[in-house]
């Protein structure tokens, strides 16, 4: 359903950001070539900048983060003709939960969802068991940072190293889905390269909190990125004068420190929502720009629908929570309005049905109930 309410009350995702005047000027004035032939200077500059930001040898611009995550395990499997890999990913990650159909259908990937800890890391015992039962296919393990189903928890470098050690002992490839890695770095006060260092490849998104209109980048070694570039062409991801998209992404990279303001608004929102009777707010160890709240006596879908009537857009999740994501279009006026809206919804819900709002038992991995995605815009 298209959102018709005010932009500052649309909390469904940080992909809802719009390019501002500076980004539009950058698009209009971009120096372009033909990226399929490797001669778009603005794309080359963006790829070099992002590789430097993440401490990798190279980077590849893709139209979306979803394509970057599809290319990631395929490029890790080896040269064309190599067996399709098996992918081990947390059951609540984007790759296992929201991108699984594409990975299986278009990549032939054998996807193995694994239980996750509350912080978003794969369960160590479950991961070890899968790593020990090889099938002769190349193995890729994915970690997501920040962890969406853990309310946007930021994972530090030590957490990444605890996963990287067993993965690399078994000769497997560690992929970091860093769609919101910029948020994690700002929340932890460290360079993004520190968080990316334990991984063999990284998917990085410029179209979420950083605010570019489109684009993801897949980063890794030169050899790995060269394989990904060939695969991108097979998937139809080669864009010609792509500098018009790279230009606003370069502007977006300058705004990485500004994500701290999004986190401050999310913290204020979490505190406000937690003060509403009947509302339970998920509290991750290292919060970023996401807030997940559950209203007793009401399903997530019904809660989202009622909030929409009050002009507040949120995403309903199978866990029974509704998800708020703060971004640069928001301000504290909008945050307070969102709290008032949920308070109004809660006032009309009987509070003696404490578990009626749960869409699945607590502790279970989320399950898709619609045959595909959560919504038309699940990122």
RAGI-V35939 format. One record per run of one state. SS is the DSSP state (helix for helix, strand for strand, loop for the rest). FROM is the first residue (numbers start at 1). TO is the last residue. Records with the same first field share a line. If there is no record, write none. Layout:
SS->FROM-TO ; FROM-TO
This chain:
loop->1-6 ; 11-13 ; 17-20 ; 30-34 ; 38-40 ; 55-57 ; 63-64 ; 78-85 ; 91-93 ; 99-99 ; 108-109 ; 115-115 ; 117-121 ; 123-123 ; 133-138 ; 145-146 ; 151-152 ; 154-156 ; 170-172 ; 179-180 ; 189-191 ; 197-200 ; 206-215 ; 221-221 ; 235-242 ; 254-255 ; 275-278 ; 282-289 ; 296-299 ; 310-312 ; 314-314 ; 317-321 ; 326-331 ; 348-379
helix->7-9 ; 14-16 ; 21-29 ; 35-37 ; 41-54 ; 65-77 ; 94-98 ; 100-107 ; 124-132 ; 148-150 ; 157-169 ; 181-188 ; 192-196 ; 222-234 ; 243-253 ; 256-274 ; 300-309 ; 332-347
strand->10-10 ; 58-62 ; 86-90 ; 110-114 ; 116-116 ; 122-122 ; 139-144 ; 147-147 ; 153-153 ; 173-178 ; 201-205 ; 216-220 ; 279-281 ; 290-295 ; 313-313 ; 315-316 ; 322-325
